[in-house]
Amino acid sequence: MRIAICDNNYNSIKNLKKEIYEYSNQNKLEAVIDSFTTGKELINSNINYNLIFIEYSLPSINAFGIPLLFTISYWTCFIASLDSS
């Protein structure tokens, strides 16, 4: 499974990667995870992901707005999260 994480907080990326790898190992799944700190990096990767985690309040996501969501909408699953901190 190809997974992308897009967040400008390196600790959030590190923690989410750890959780995904733990889950993958427990369930005998193969996960390849790429991380990005801006929405532009994600778009420019030109990789088709099965699962995408994006920080909802990421400045570059807000700058791209709706066009970014349409660009990534052909991927299998899109998850936006809003960190409560």
HUPEHU-V469873 format. One record per pair of residues at least 12 apart in sequence whose ideal C-beta (glycine too) atoms are under 10 Angstrom apart, sorted by the first residue. I is the first residue (numbers start at 1). J is the second residue. D is the distance in whole Angstrom. If there is no record, write none. Layout:
i=<I I>
j=<J J>
d=<D D>
This chain:
i=<1 1 1 1 1 1 1 1 1 1 1 2 2 2 2 2 2 2 2 2 2 2 2 2 3 3 3 3 3 3 3 3 3 3 3 3 3 3 3 3 4 4 4 4 4 4 4 4 4 4 4 4 4 4 4 4 4 4 4 5 5 5 5 5 5 5 5 5 5 5 5 5 5 5 6 6 6 6 6 6 6 6 6 6 6 6 6 6 6 6 6 6 6 6 6 7 7 7 7 7 7 7 7 7 7 7 7 8 8 8 8 8 8 8 8 8 8 9 9 9 9 9 10 10 12 12 12 12 12 12 13 13 13 13 13 13 14 16 16 16 16 16 17 17 17 17 20 20 20 21 31 31 32 32 32 33 33 33 34 34 34 35 36 36 36 36 37 37 37 38 38 38 38 38 38 39 39 39 39 39 39 39 39 39 39 39 39 39 39 39 40 40 40 40 40 41 42 42 42 42 42 42 42 42 43 43 43 43 43 43 47 48 48 48 48 49 49 49 49 49 50 50 50 51 51 51 51 51 52 52 52 52 52 52 52 53 53 53 53 53 54 54 54 54 54 54 54 55 55 55 55 56 56 56 56 56 57 57 57 57 58 58 61>
j=<20 24 29 30 31 32 33 49 50 51 76 30 31 32 33 34 47 48 49 50 51 52 75 76 16 17 20 21 24 31 32 33 34 35 49 50 51 52 53 77 32 33 34 35 36 41 42 45 47 48 49 50 51 52 53 54 72 75 78 17 20 33 34 35 36 37 42 49 51 52 53 54 55 79 34 35 36 37 38 39 40 41 42 43 45 52 53 54 55 58 60 61 68 72 80 35 36 37 38 53 54 55 57 58 61 81 83 36 37 38 39 55 57 58 59 60 61 37 55 58 83 85 35 37 35 53 55 81 83 85 33 35 36 37 53 55 35 33 35 53 55 81 31 33 35 53 33 51 53 33 50 51 47 49 50 49 51 53 47 49 52 53 52 54 58 60 55 58 60 58 59 60 61 63 64 54 55 58 59 60 61 62 63 64 65 67 68 69 71 72 60 61 63 64 68 60 54 58 60 61 64 68 71 72 60 64 67 68 71 72 75 72 74 75 76 72 75 76 77 78 75 76 77 75 76 77 78 79 72 75 76 77 78 79 80 77 78 79 80 81 68 69 72 78 79 80 81 80 81 82 83 79 80 81 82 83 80 81 82 83 80 83 80>
d=<9 8 6 7 5 7 9 9 5 7 9 10 8 5 8 8 7 7 5 5 8 10 9 9 9 9 6 10 9 6 7 5 7 9 6 7 5 7 7 10 10 8 5 7 7 10 6 7 7 10 4 9 7 5 7 8 9 8 10 7 8 6 7 5 7 10 9 10 9 8 5 8 9 10 9 8 5 8 7 6 10 8 5 10 10 7 7 4 7 6 8 7 10 9 10 8 8 7 10 7 8 4 10 7 10 8 8 9 5 7 10 7 9 6 7 8 9 9 7 9 7 9 9 8 10 9 7 9 7 9 9 5 9 8 9 9 9 8 9 6 10 9 9 5 7 10 6 9 9 8 9 9 10 9 9 10 9 9 7 8 10 9 10 9 9 9 10 8 8 7 8 4 8 9 9 7 9 6 9 4 5 9 8 5 10 10 5 10 9 9 6 10 9 7 9 8 8 10 9 9 10 8 9 7 9 8 9 7 6 7 9 10 8 6 8 8 5 7 8 9 7 5 7 8 7 5 8 7 6 6 8 7 5 7 9 9 9 5 8 7 9 9 8 7 7 5 7 8 6 8 7 10 4 6 4 8 9 9 6 7 9 10 8>
